[in-house]
Amino acid sequence: MTGSQWWKDFDAGVAAALPPGSRVLDVGCGDGGLVNRLGELGFDALGVDPAAPAHPRLIRGPVEHAQGLGTFDAVTAVMALHHAGLDAMTAALARLLRPDGRLFVYDFDWDAYDDRAAAWLARHDSSDADNSVAGWRREHGDLHAGATIKEALDARFEPLLTARRPYFARMLARHDLEAEEQALIDVEMLPALGFWMIAGHTRAT
Protein backbone atom coordinates (compact mmCIF):
# COMPACT_ATOMS: atom_id res chain seq x y z
CA MET A 1 0.00 0.00 0.00
CA THR A 2 2.64 2.51 -1.03
CA GLY A 3 1.20 4.14 -4.14
CA SER A 4 1.62 7.89 -4.50
CA GLN A 5 -1.80 8.56 -2.95
CA TRP A 6 -0.32 7.43 0.37
CA TRP A 7 2.94 9.36 0.35
CA LYS A 8 1.57 12.53 -1.28
CA ASP A 9 2.58 15.47 0.99
CA PHE A 10 4.43 13.06 3.28
CA ASP A 11 7.46 13.45 0.99
CA ALA A 12 7.44 17.20 1.59
CA GLY A 13 7.33 16.68 5.34
CA VAL A 14 10.34 14.36 5.18
CA ALA A 15 12.24 16.79 2.95
CA ALA A 16 11.55 19.74 5.25
CA ALA A 17 12.94 17.89 8.26
CA LEU A 18 16.21 16.60 6.78
CA PRO A 19 19.38 18.20 5.43
CA PRO A 20 19.99 17.80 1.67
CA GLY A 21 21.82 14.62 0.79
CA SER A 22 20.59 12.69 3.84
CA ARG A 23 20.60 8.92 3.53
CA VAL A 24 16.99 7.65 3.69
CA LEU A 25 15.56 4.12 3.74
CA ASP A 26 11.91 3.60 2.75
CA VAL A 27 10.59 0.45 4.42
CA GLY A 28 7.74 -1.27 2.61
CA CYS A 29 8.59 0.75 -0.48
CA GLY A 30 6.28 -1.08 -2.87
CA ASP A 31 7.03 0.05 -6.41
CA GLY A 32 9.65 2.54 -5.20
CA GLY A 33 7.67 5.68 -5.94
CA LEU A 34 8.67 7.42 -2.72
CA VAL A 35 12.29 6.36 -3.20
CA ASN A 36 12.28 7.97 -6.64
CA ARG A 37 10.63 11.11 -5.30
CA LEU A 38 13.13 11.47 -2.47
CA GLY A 39 15.92 11.04 -4.99
CA GLU A 40 14.44 13.87 -7.06
CA LEU A 41 14.47 15.99 -3.90
CA GLY A 42 18.19 15.44 -3.44
CA PHE A 43 18.32 12.57 -0.97
CA ASP A 44 20.35 9.36 -1.11
CA ALA A 45 17.31 7.09 -0.94
CA LEU A 46 16.95 3.31 -0.92
CA GLY A 47 13.88 1.12 -0.52
CA VAL A 48 13.23 -2.36 0.83
CA ASP A 49 10.12 -4.49 0.30
CA PRO A 50 9.43 -8.22 -0.13
CA ALA A 51 7.75 -7.42 -3.47
CA ALA A 52 10.11 -4.69 -4.68
CA PRO A 53 10.67 -4.69 -8.46
CA ALA A 54 14.16 -4.96 -9.92
CA HIS A 55 15.77 -1.56 -9.50
CA PRO A 56 19.27 -0.47 -8.45
CA ARG A 57 17.89 1.44 -5.44
CA LEU A 58 15.42 -1.19 -4.27
CA ILE A 59 16.12 -4.31 -2.22
CA ARG A 60 13.70 -7.21 -2.50
CA GLY A 61 13.12 -8.86 0.84
CA PRO A 62 11.82 -8.14 4.33
CA VAL A 63 13.62 -5.36 6.16
CA GLU A 64 13.96 -7.65 9.16
CA HIS A 65 16.44 -9.74 7.14
CA ALA A 66 18.25 -6.89 5.41
CA GLN A 67 22.02 -7.02 5.82
CA GLY A 68 24.90 -4.83 4.74
CA LEU A 69 22.86 -1.65 4.31
CA GLY A 70 24.62 0.35 6.98
CA THR A 71 22.65 2.98 8.86
CA PHE A 72 20.48 5.87 7.74
CA ASP A 73 19.78 9.46 8.67
CA ALA A 74 16.09 8.71 8.30
CA VAL A 75 13.78 5.75 7.85
CA THR A 76 10.29 6.08 6.39
CA ALA A 77 7.44 3.60 6.80
CA VAL A 78 4.26 4.41 4.88
CA MET A 79 1.38 2.02 5.54
CA ALA A 80 3.96 -0.63 6.40
CA LEU A 81 3.34 -1.41 10.08
CA HIS A 82 -0.30 -2.42 10.47
CA HIS A 83 0.36 -5.83 8.91
CA ALA A 84 3.94 -6.39 10.13
CA GLY A 85 5.42 -8.45 12.92
CA LEU A 86 5.89 -5.40 15.09
CA ASP A 87 8.63 -6.58 17.45
CA ALA A 88 10.90 -7.73 14.62
CA MET A 89 9.99 -4.73 12.47
CA THR A 90 10.66 -2.10 15.10
CA ALA A 91 13.92 -3.84 16.06
CA ALA A 92 15.01 -3.59 12.41
CA LEU A 93 14.02 0.07 12.22
CA ALA A 94 16.02 0.83 15.36
CA ARG A 95 19.04 -1.07 14.03
CA LEU A 96 19.02 0.76 10.70
CA LEU A 97 18.46 4.26 12.09
CA ARG A 98 21.51 6.27 13.15
CA PRO A 99 21.61 7.36 16.80
CA ASP A 100 20.53 10.90 15.91
CA GLY A 101 18.31 9.81 13.01
CA ARG A 102 14.60 10.32 12.47
CA LEU A 103 11.83 7.82 11.88
CA PHE A 104 8.86 8.98 9.76
CA VAL A 105 5.67 6.90 9.97
CA TYR A 106 2.34 7.20 8.20
CA ASP A 107 -0.15 4.49 9.14
CA PHE A 108 -3.78 4.07 10.08
CA ASP A 109 -5.90 3.05 13.02
CA TRP A 110 -8.68 0.89 11.62
CA ASP A 111 -10.10 0.46 15.13
CA ALA A 112 -11.15 4.13 15.22
CA TYR A 113 -13.77 3.50 12.51
CA ASP A 114 -17.28 4.33 13.71
CA ASP A 115 -20.77 5.27 12.55
CA ARG A 116 -19.60 8.76 11.54
CA ALA A 117 -17.00 7.20 9.22
CA ALA A 118 -19.53 4.74 7.80
CA ALA A 119 -21.96 7.57 7.02
CA TRP A 120 -19.24 9.65 5.33
CA LEU A 121 -18.15 6.72 3.16
CA ALA A 122 -21.78 5.97 2.28
CA ARG A 123 -21.93 9.43 0.71
CA HIS A 124 -18.62 9.27 -1.11
CA ASP A 125 -17.75 5.64 -1.92
CA SER A 126 -19.37 4.51 -5.17
CA SER A 127 -18.08 0.95 -4.88
CA ASP A 128 -20.11 -1.96 -3.52
CA ALA A 129 -17.85 -2.31 -0.46
CA ASP A 130 -19.52 -3.07 2.86
CA ASN A 131 -18.61 0.10 4.78
CA SER A 132 -20.78 -0.66 7.78
CA VAL A 133 -18.95 -0.74 11.09
CA ALA A 134 -19.41 -4.51 11.25
CA GLY A 135 -18.19 -4.94 7.67
CA TRP A 136 -15.15 -2.74 8.28
CA ARG A 137 -14.22 -4.74 11.37
CA ARG A 138 -14.56 -8.03 9.50
CA GLU A 139 -12.23 -6.76 6.76
CA HIS A 140 -9.61 -5.17 8.99
CA GLY A 141 -9.78 -7.13 12.23
CA ASP A 142 -6.61 -9.11 11.52
CA LEU A 143 -4.52 -5.91 11.29
CA HIS A 144 -2.79 -4.13 14.15
CA ALA A 145 -4.82 -1.30 15.64
CA GLY A 146 -3.24 2.13 15.93
CA ALA A 147 -2.74 1.77 19.69
CA THR A 148 -0.80 -1.45 19.14
CA ILE A 149 1.42 0.17 16.51
CA LYS A 150 2.12 3.16 18.73
CA GLU A 151 2.88 0.94 21.74
CA ALA A 152 5.42 -1.03 19.68
CA LEU A 153 7.05 2.18 18.44
CA ASP A 154 7.11 3.68 21.93
CA ALA A 155 9.14 0.71 23.16
CA ARG A 156 12.10 1.77 20.99
CA PHE A 157 11.46 5.34 19.88
CA GLU A 158 10.52 8.68 21.37
CA PRO A 159 7.76 10.48 19.46
CA LEU A 160 8.75 14.03 18.55
CA LEU A 161 5.69 14.99 16.52
CA THR A 162 2.35 13.34 15.86
CA ALA A 163 -0.47 14.53 13.63
CA ARG A 164 -3.99 13.28 12.94
CA ARG A 165 -4.40 12.83 9.21
CA PRO A 166 -7.10 11.87 6.70
CA TYR A 167 -7.32 8.29 5.48
CA PHE A 168 -10.57 7.80 3.59
CA ALA A 169 -9.95 10.34 0.80
CA ARG A 170 -6.66 8.61 0.05
CA MET A 171 -8.24 5.17 0.28
CA LEU A 172 -10.75 6.29 -2.36
CA ALA A 173 -8.05 8.07 -4.41
CA ARG A 174 -10.21 11.21 -4.06
CA HIS A 175 -7.76 13.96 -3.21
CA ASP A 176 -10.53 16.48 -3.81
CA LEU A 177 -12.14 15.19 -0.60
CA GLU A 178 -9.07 15.42 1.62
CA ALA A 179 -9.60 19.01 2.79
CA GLU A 180 -13.19 18.18 3.74
CA GLU A 181 -12.09 15.09 5.63
CA GLN A 182 -9.40 17.02 7.51
CA ALA A 183 -11.85 19.79 8.43
CA LEU A 184 -14.29 17.24 9.85
CA ILE A 185 -11.48 15.60 11.80
CA ASP A 186 -10.48 18.96 13.25
CA VAL A 187 -13.97 19.59 14.64
CA GLU A 188 -14.37 15.99 15.89
CA MET A 189 -17.11 15.16 13.39
CA LEU A 190 -15.07 12.37 11.78
CA PRO A 191 -12.49 10.05 13.34
CA ALA A 192 -8.90 10.46 12.23
CA LEU A 193 -7.82 7.04 11.07
CA GLY A 194 -4.58 8.28 9.54
CA PHE A 195 -1.66 9.39 11.68
CA TRP A 196 1.78 10.77 10.98
CA MET A 197 4.61 10.41 13.46
CA ILE A 198 8.18 11.65 13.57
CA ALA A 199 10.32 9.91 16.20
CA GLY A 200 13.88 9.50 17.34
CA HIS A 201 15.64 6.82 19.33
CA THR A 202 14.55 6.59 22.97
CA ARG A 203 17.10 8.40 25.10
CA ALA A 204 18.61 6.53 28.02
CA THR A 205 17.71 8.02 31.38
MIDOSE-1310 file (N, C-alpha, C; in nm, 2 decimals, decimal comma, always signed):
residues 205
mtgs	+0,08/-0,12/+0,00/+0,00/+0,00/+0,00/+0,09/+0,13/+0,00; +0,17/+0,14/-0,10/+0,26/+0,25/-0,10/+0,25/+0,33/-0,23; +0,14/+0,33/-0,30/+0,12/+0,41/-0,41/+0,13/+0,56/-0,38; +0,14/+0,65/-0,48/+0,16/+0,79/-0,45/+0,05/+0,85/-0,37
qwwk	-0,07/+0,80/-0,37/-0,18/+0,86/-0,30/-0,15/+0,85/-0,15; -0,06/+0,76/-0,11/-0,03/+0,74/+0,04/+0,08/+0,83/+0,08; +0,18/+0,85/-0,01/+0,29/+0,94/+0,03/+0,29/+1,08/-0,02; +0,18/+1,11/-0,09/+0,16/+1,25/-0,13/+0,16/+1,34/+0,00
dfda	+0,24/+1,45/-0,01/+0,26/+1,55/+0,10/+0,35/+1,49/+0,21; +0,35/+1,36/+0,23/+0,44/+1,31/+0,33/+0,59/+1,33/+0,28; +0,61/+1,32/+0,15/+0,75/+1,34/+0,10/+0,79/+1,48/+0,13; +0,71/+1,58/+0,13/+0,74/+1,72/+0,16/+0,78/+1,73/+0,31
gvaa	+0,70/+1,66/+0,39/+0,73/+1,67/+0,53/+0,87/+1,61/+0,57; +0,90/+1,50/+0,50/+1,03/+1,44/+0,52/+1,14/+1,53/+0,47; +1,12/+1,59/+0,35/+1,22/+1,68/+0,29/+1,25/+1,80/+0,38; +1,14/+1,85/+0,44/+1,15/+1,97/+0,53/+1,23/+1,95/+0,65
alpp	+1,23/+1,82/+0,70/+1,29/+1,79/+0,83/+1,44/+1,74/+0,82; +1,49/+1,72/+0,69/+1,62/+1,66/+0,68/+1,71/+1,75/+0,60; +1,84/+1,75/+0,63/+1,94/+1,82/+0,54/+1,95/+1,76/+0,40; +1,98/+1,84/+0,30/+2,00/+1,78/+0,17/+2,11/+1,67/+0,17
gsrv	+2,08/+1,57/+0,09/+2,18/+1,46/+0,08/+2,17/+1,36/+0,19; +2,08/+1,37/+0,28/+2,06/+1,27/+0,38/+2,03/+1,13/+0,32; +2,08/+1,03/+0,40/+2,06/+0,89/+0,35/+1,93/+0,84/+0,41; +1,83/+0,80/+0,33/+1,70/+0,77/+0,37/+1,66/+0,62/+0,32
ldvg	+1,61/+0,55/+0,41/+1,56/+0,41/+0,37/+1,40/+0,41/+0,38; +1,34/+0,37/+0,27/+1,19/+0,36/+0,27/+1,16/+0,21/+0,29; +1,10/+0,18/+0,41/+1,06/+0,04/+0,44/+0,92/+0,02/+0,39; +0,90/-0,10/+0,32/+0,77/-0,13/+0,26/+0,75/-0,04/+0,14
cgdg	+0,86/-0,03/+0,06/+0,86/+0,08/-0,05/+0,77/+0,04/-0,17; +0,71/-0,08/-0,17/+0,63/-0,11/-0,29/+0,70/-0,09/-0,42; +0,64/-0,01/-0,51/+0,70/+0,00/-0,64/+0,82/+0,10/-0,64; +0,85/+0,16/-0,53/+0,96/+0,25/-0,52/+0,93/+0,40/-0,55
glvn	+0,80/+0,43/-0,56/+0,77/+0,57/-0,59/+0,82/+0,67/-0,50; +0,81/+0,65/-0,37/+0,87/+0,74/-0,27/+1,02/+0,75/-0,28; +1,08/+0,64/-0,30/+1,23/+0,64/-0,32/+1,27/+0,73/-0,44; +1,20/+0,71/-0,55/+1,23/+0,80/-0,66/+1,20/+0,94/-0,63
rlge	+1,09/+0,97/-0,56/+1,06/+1,11/-0,53/+1,17/+1,17/-0,44; +1,21/+1,10/-0,34/+1,31/+1,15/-0,25/+1,44/+1,17/-0,32; +1,47/+1,08/-0,42/+1,59/+1,10/-0,50/+1,58/+1,23/-0,58; +1,46/+1,26/-0,63/+1,44/+1,39/-0,71/+1,46/+1,51/-0,61
lgfd	+1,43/+1,49/-0,49/+1,45/+1,60/-0,39/+1,59/+1,61/-0,33; +1,68/+1,53/-0,38/+1,82/+1,54/-0,34/+1,87/+1,45/-0,23; +1,79/+1,35/-0,20/+1,83/+1,26/-0,10/+1,89/+1,13/-0,15; +1,98/+1,07/-0,08/+2,04/+0,94/-0,11/+1,94/+0,83/-0,06
algv	+1,84/+0,79/-0,14/+1,73/+0,71/-0,09/+1,74/+0,57/-0,15; +1,71/+0,47/-0,06/+1,69/+0,33/-0,09/+1,56/+0,28/-0,04; +1,51/+0,17/-0,10/+1,39/+0,11/-0,05/+1,40/-0,04/-0,03; +1,32/-0,09/+0,06/+1,32/-0,24/+0,08/+1,18/-0,28/+0,10
dpaa	+1,15/-0,40/+0,03/+1,01/-0,45/+0,03/+1,02/-0,59/-0,02; +0,94/-0,68/+0,04/+0,94/-0,82/-0,01/+0,90/-0,83/-0,16; +0,82/-0,74/-0,21/+0,78/-0,74/-0,35/+0,84/-0,63/-0,43; +0,95/-0,58/-0,39/+1,01/-0,47/-0,47/+1,05/-0,51/-0,61
pahp	+1,02/-0,43/-0,71/+1,07/-0,47/-0,85/+1,22/-0,45/-0,86; +1,27/-0,51/-0,97/+1,42/-0,50/-0,99/+1,45/-0,35/-1,02; +1,54/-0,30/-0,94/+1,58/-0,16/-0,95/+1,70/-0,14/-0,87; +1,80/-0,06/-0,92/+1,93/-0,05/-0,84/+1,91/+0,01/-0,71
rlir	+1,81/+0,08/-0,68/+1,79/+0,14/-0,54/+1,68/+0,07/-0,46; +1,64/-0,04/-0,50/+1,54/-0,12/-0,43/+1,60/-0,26/-0,39; +1,57/-0,30/-0,27/+1,61/-0,43/-0,22/+1,49/-0,52/-0,20; +1,48/-0,63/-0,27/+1,37/-0,72/-0,25/+1,39/-0,81/-0,13
gpve	+1,30/-0,80/-0,04/+1,31/-0,89/+0,08/+1,26/-0,81/+0,20; +1,23/-0,88/+0,31/+1,18/-0,81/+0,43/+1,29/-0,74/+0,50; +1,26/-0,62/+0,55/+1,36/-0,54/+0,62/+1,42/-0,61/+0,74; +1,35/-0,69/+0,80/+1,40/-0,77/+0,92/+1,52/-0,85/+0,88
haqg	+1,53/-0,89/+0,76/+1,64/-0,97/+0,71/+1,75/-0,90/+0,64; +1,73/-0,77/+0,62/+1,83/-0,69/+0,54/+1,96/-0,68/+0,61; +2,07/-0,70/+0,53/+2,20/-0,70/+0,58/+2,29/-0,61/+0,49; +2,39/-0,56/+0,55/+2,49/-0,48/+0,47/+2,44/-0,35/+0,42
lgtf	+2,34/-0,29/+0,48/+2,29/-0,17/+0,43/+2,35/-0,05/+0,51; +2,41/-0,07/+0,62/+2,46/+0,04/+0,70/+2,35/+0,10/+0,77; +2,37/+0,23/+0,81/+2,27/+0,30/+0,89/+2,22/+0,42/+0,81; +2,11/+0,48/+0,85/+2,05/+0,59/+0,77/+2,02/+0,71/+0,86
davt	+2,02/+0,82/+0,80/+1,98/+0,95/+0,87/+1,83/+0,95/+0,90; +1,75/+0,88/+0,81/+1,61/+0,87/+0,83/+1,56/+0,74/+0,77; +1,45/+0,69/+0,83/+1,38/+0,57/+0,78/+1,23/+0,62/+0,77; +1,17/+0,58/+0,66/+1,03/+0,61/+0,64/+0,95/+0,48/+0,63
avma	+0,83/+0,48/+0,68/+0,74/+0,36/+0,68/+0,60/+0,41/+0,65; +0,56/+0,39/+0,53/+0,43/+0,44/+0,49/+0,33/+0,32/+0,47; +0,23/+0,31/+0,56/+0,14/+0,20/+0,55/+0,21/+0,07/+0,56; +0,31/+0,06/+0,64/+0,40/-0,06/+0,64/+0,39/-0,14/+0,77
lhha	+0,33/-0,08/+0,87/+0,33/-0,14/+1,01/+0,21/-0,22/+1,05; +0,09/-0,18/+1,00/-0,03/-0,24/+1,05/-0,04/-0,39/+1,02; +0,04/-0,44/+0,92/+0,04/-0,58/+0,89/+0,17/-0,65/+0,92; +0,26/-0,59/+0,99/+0,39/-0,64/+1,01/+0,40/-0,71/+1,15
glda	+0,50/-0,79/+1,16/+0,54/-0,84/+1,29/+0,61/-0,73/+1,37; +0,54/-0,67/+1,46/+0,59/-0,54/+1,51/+0,72/-0,55/+1,59; +0,74/-0,65/+1,67/+0,86/-0,66/+1,74/+0,98/-0,67/+1,65; +0,98/-0,76/+1,56/+1,09/-0,77/+1,46/+1,11/-0,65/+1,37
mtaa	+0,99/-0,59/+1,33/+1,00/-0,47/+1,25/+1,06/-0,36/+1,32; +1,01/-0,33/+1,44/+1,07/-0,21/+1,51/+1,21/-0,23/+1,55; +1,25/-0,36/+1,58/+1,39/-0,38/+1,61/+1,48/-0,35/+1,48; +1,43/-0,39/+1,36/+1,50/-0,36/+1,24/+1,51/-0,21/+1,22
larl	+1,40/-0,14/+1,24/+1,40/+0,01/+1,22/+1,50/+0,07/+1,32; +1,51/+0,03/+1,44/+1,60/+0,08/+1,54/+1,75/+0,05/+1,50; +1,77/-0,07/+1,44/+1,90/-0,11/+1,40/+1,95/-0,03/+1,28; +1,86/+0,01/+1,19/+1,90/+0,08/+1,07/+1,91/+0,23/+1,08
lrpd	+1,85/+0,28/+1,19/+1,85/+0,43/+1,21/+1,97/+0,47/+1,29; +2,04/+0,57/+1,24/+2,15/+0,63/+1,32/+2,11/+0,68/+1,45; +2,20/+0,69/+1,55/+2,16/+0,74/+1,68/+2,09/+0,87/+1,68; +2,12/+0,96/+1,60/+2,05/+1,09/+1,59/+1,96/+1,10/+1,47
grlf	+1,92/+0,98/+1,42/+1,83/+0,98/+1,30/+1,69/+1,00/+1,34; +1,60/+1,01/+1,23/+1,46/+1,03/+1,25/+1,38/+0,92/+1,18; +1,28/+0,88/+1,24/+1,18/+0,78/+1,19/+1,05/+0,86/+1,15; +1,01/+0,84/+1,03/+0,89/+0,90/+0,98/+0,78/+0,79/+0,95
vydf	+0,67/+0,79/+1,01/+0,57/+0,69/+1,00/+0,44/+0,75/+0,95; +0,37/+0,69/+0,85/+0,23/+0,72/+0,82/+0,16/+0,59/+0,82; +0,06/+0,57/+0,91/-0,01/+0,45/+0,91/-0,16/+0,48/+0,95; -0,24/+0,38/+0,98/-0,38/+0,41/+1,01/-0,43/+0,32/+1,12
dwda	-0,53/+0,37/+1,19/-0,59/+0,30/+1,30/-0,73/+0,26/+1,26; -0,74/+0,14/+1,21/-0,87/+0,09/+1,16/-0,97/+0,08/+1,28; -0,92/+0,06/+1,40/-1,01/+0,05/+1,51/-1,09/+0,17/+1,55; -1,05/+0,29/+1,49/-1,12/+0,41/+1,52/-1,24/+0,43/+1,43
yddr	-1,26/+0,34/+1,34/-1,38/+0,35/+1,25/-1,51/+0,34/+1,33; -1,60/+0,43/+1,30/-1,73/+0,43/+1,37/-1,84/+0,47/+1,28; -1,96/+0,50/+1,34/-2,08/+0,53/+1,26/-2,06/+0,65/+1,17; -1,98/+0,75/+1,23/-1,96/+0,88/+1,15/-1,88/+0,85/+1,03
aaaw	-1,78/+0,76/+1,04/-1,70/+0,72/+0,92/-1,78/+0,64/+0,82; -1,87/+0,55/+0,87/-1,95/+0,47/+0,78/-2,05/+0,57/+0,70; -2,10/+0,66/+0,77/-2,20/+0,76/+0,70/-2,12/+0,84/+0,60; -2,00/+0,89/+0,63/-1,92/+0,96/+0,53/-1,89/+0,88/+0,41
larh	-1,85/+0,76/+0,43/-1,82/+0,67/+0,32/-1,94/+0,64/+0,24; -2,05/+0,62/+0,30/-2,18/+0,60/+0,23/-2,21/+0,71/+0,13; -2,17/+0,83/+0,16/-2,19/+0,94/+0,07/-2,09/+0,95/-0,04; -1,97/+0,90/-0,02/-1,86/+0,93/-0,11/-1,80/+0,80/-0,18
dssd	-1,83/+0,69/-0,13/-1,77/+0,56/-0,19/-1,88/+0,50/-0,29; -1,84/+0,50/-0,42/-1,94/+0,45/-0,52/-1,92/+0,30/-0,54; -1,83/+0,24/-0,47/-1,81/+0,10/-0,49/-1,92/+0,02/-0,41; -1,91/-0,11/-0,42/-2,01/-0,20/-0,35/-1,95/-0,25/-0,22
adns	-1,85/-0,19/-0,17/-1,78/-0,23/-0,05/-1,88/-0,22/+0,07; -1,87/-0,31/+0,16/-1,95/-0,31/+0,29/-1,88/-0,21/+0,39; -1,92/-0,09/+0,39/-1,86/+0,01/+0,48/-1,93/+0,03/+0,61; -2,02/-0,07/+0,64/-2,08/-0,07/+0,78/-1,97/-0,09/+0,88
vagw	-1,99/-0,05/+1,00/-1,89/-0,07/+1,11/-1,86/-0,22/+1,12; -1,96/-0,31/+1,12/-1,94/-0,45/+1,13/-1,86/-0,50/+1,01; -1,89/-0,45/+0,89/-1,82/-0,49/+0,77/-1,67/-0,45/+0,77; -1,65/-0,33/+0,82/-1,51/-0,27/+0,83/-1,43/-0,36/+0,92
rreh	-1,49/-0,40/+1,04/-1,42/-0,47/+1,14/-1,39/-0,62/+1,09; -1,48/-0,67/+1,01/-1,46/-0,80/+0,95/-1,34/-0,80/+0,86; -1,33/-0,69/+0,78/-1,22/-0,68/+0,68/-1,09/-0,64/+0,74; -1,09/-0,57/+0,85/-0,96/-0,52/+0,90/-0,92/-0,58/+1,03
gdlh	-1,00/-0,66/+1,09/-0,98/-0,71/+1,22/-0,85/-0,79/+1,24; -0,79/-0,84/+1,14/-0,66/-0,91/+1,15/-0,54/-0,82/+1,15; -0,56/-0,69/+1,13/-0,45/-0,59/+1,13/-0,43/-0,53/+1,27; -0,31/-0,48/+1,29/-0,28/-0,41/+1,42/-0,36/-0,28/+1,42
agat	-0,42/-0,26/+1,54/-0,48/-0,13/+1,56/-0,38/-0,02/+1,59; -0,42/+0,10/+1,58/-0,32/+0,21/+1,59/-0,26/+0,21/+1,73; -0,33/+0,18/+1,83/-0,27/+0,18/+1,97/-0,16/+0,07/+1,98; -0,18/-0,04/+1,91/-0,08/-0,15/+1,91/+0,05/-0,10/+1,84
ikea	+0,03/-0,04/+1,73/+0,14/+0,02/+1,65/+0,22/+0,12/+1,73; +0,15/+0,21/+1,80/+0,21/+0,32/+1,87/+0,28/+0,26/+2,00; +0,22/+0,16/+2,06/+0,29/+0,09/+2,17/+0,42/+0,03/+2,13; +0,42/-0,04/+2,02/+0,54/-0,10/+1,97/+0,65/+0,00/+1,94
ldar	+0,61/+0,11/+1,87/+0,70/+0,22/+1,84/+0,76/+0,28/+1,97; +0,67/+0,30/+2,07/+0,71/+0,37/+2,19/+0,81/+0,29/+2,27; +0,82/+0,16/+2,25/+0,91/+0,07/+2,32/+1,06/+0,10/+2,27; +1,08/+0,15/+2,15/+1,21/+0,18/+2,10/+1,24/+0,32/+2,05
fepl	+1,13/+0,40/+2,04/+1,15/+0,53/+1,99/+1,07/+0,63/+2,08; +1,12/+0,76/+2,07/+1,05/+0,87/+2,14/+0,98/+0,96/+2,04; +0,85/+0,96/+2,04/+0,78/+1,05/+1,95/+0,81/+1,20/+1,96; +0,84/+1,26/+1,85/+0,88/+1,40/+1,86/+0,76/+1,49/+1,80
ltar	+0,68/+1,43/+1,71/+0,57/+1,50/+1,65/+0,47/+1,40/+1,61; +0,34/+1,42/+1,64/+0,24/+1,33/+1,59/+0,13/+1,43/+1,53; +0,06/+1,38/+1,43/-0,05/+1,45/+1,36/-0,16/+1,36/+1,32; -0,28/+1,40/+1,34/-0,40/+1,33/+1,29/-0,42/+1,36/+1,15
rpyf	-0,43/+1,26/+1,07/-0,44/+1,28/+0,92/-0,56/+1,21/+0,86; -0,61/+1,26/+0,74/-0,71/+1,19/+0,67/-0,66/+1,05/+0,62; -0,76/+0,96/+0,60/-0,73/+0,83/+0,55/-0,83/+0,80/+0,43; -0,96/+0,83/+0,45/-1,06/+0,78/+0,36/-1,04/+0,84/+0,22
arml	-1,01/+0,97/+0,21/-0,99/+1,03/+0,08/-0,88/+0,97/+0,00; -0,78/+0,93/+0,07/-0,67/+0,86/+0,00/-0,70/+0,72/-0,03; -0,78/+0,65/+0,06/-0,82/+0,52/+0,03/-0,91/+0,52/-0,10; -0,99/+0,62/-0,12/-1,08/+0,63/-0,24/-1,00/+0,69/-0,36
arhd	-0,88/+0,73/-0,34/-0,80/+0,81/-0,44/-0,88/+0,93/-0,48; -0,94/+1,00/-0,38/-1,02/+1,12/-0,41/-0,95/+1,24/-0,33; -0,85/+1,29/-0,39/-0,78/+1,40/-0,32/-0,86/+1,52/-0,31; -0,96/+1,53/-0,39/-1,05/+1,65/-0,38/-1,13/+1,65/-0,25
leae	-1,14/+1,53/-0,18/-1,21/+1,52/-0,06/-1,13/+1,53/+0,06; -1,00/+1,55/+0,05/-0,91/+1,54/+0,16/-0,92/+1,66/+0,25; -0,94/+1,78/+0,20/-0,96/+1,90/+0,28/-1,09/+1,89/+0,36; -1,19/+1,84/+0,30/-1,32/+1,82/+0,37/-1,30/+1,72/+0,49
eqal	-1,23/+1,61/+0,46/-1,21/+1,51/+0,56/-1,13/+1,57/+0,68; -1,02/+1,64/+0,65/-0,94/+1,70/+0,75/-1,02/+1,80/+0,84; -1,10/+1,88/+0,77/-1,18/+1,98/+0,84/-1,28/+1,91/+0,94; -1,34/+1,80/+0,90/-1,43/+1,72/+0,98/-1,35/+1,66/+1,10
idve	-1,23/+1,61/+1,07/-1,15/+1,56/+1,18/-1,12/+1,67/+1,28; -1,09/+1,79/+1,24/-1,05/+1,90/+1,32/-1,16/+1,94/+1,42; -1,28/+1,92/+1,38/-1,40/+1,96/+1,46/-1,46/+1,83/+1,53; -1,39/+1,72/+1,52/-1,44/+1,60/+1,59/-1,57/+1,54/+1,53
mlpa	-1,59/+1,57/+1,40/-1,71/+1,52/+1,34/-1,68/+1,39/+1,26; -1,55/+1,36/+1,25/-1,51/+1,24/+1,18/-1,38/+1,19/+1,25; -1,37/+1,06/+1,27/-1,25/+1,00/+1,33/-1,13/+1,02/+1,24; -1,01/+1,04/+1,30/-0,89/+1,05/+1,22/-0,83/+0,91/+1,22
lgfw	-0,84/+0,84/+1,11/-0,78/+0,70/+1,11/-0,63/+0,72/+1,07; -0,60/+0,81/+0,99/-0,46/+0,83/+0,95/-0,38/+0,90/+1,06; -0,25/+0,86/+1,08/-0,17/+0,94/+1,17/-0,02/+0,94/+1,11; +0,04/+1,06/+1,13/+0,18/+1,08/+1,10/+0,26/+1,09/+1,23
miag	+0,38/+1,03/+1,23/+0,46/+1,04/+1,35/+0,61/+1,06/+1,30; +0,67/+1,15/+1,37/+0,82/+1,17/+1,36/+0,88/+1,13/+1,49; +0,98/+1,04/+1,49/+1,03/+0,99/+1,62/+1,18/+0,98/+1,61; +1,25/+0,98/+1,72/+1,39/+0,95/+1,73/+1,41/+0,83/+1,83
htra	+1,53/+0,79/+1,84/+1,56/+0,68/+1,93/+1,53/+0,72/+2,07; +1,48/+0,63/+2,15/+1,46/+0,66/+2,30/+1,59/+0,69/+2,36; +1,59/+0,80/+2,44/+1,71/+0,84/+2,51/+1,72/+0,77/+2,64; +1,84/+0,72/+2,67/+1,86/+0,65/+2,80/+1,85/+0,75/+2,91
t	+1,79/+0,71/+3,03/+1,77/+0,80/+3,14/+1,87/+0,77/+3,25
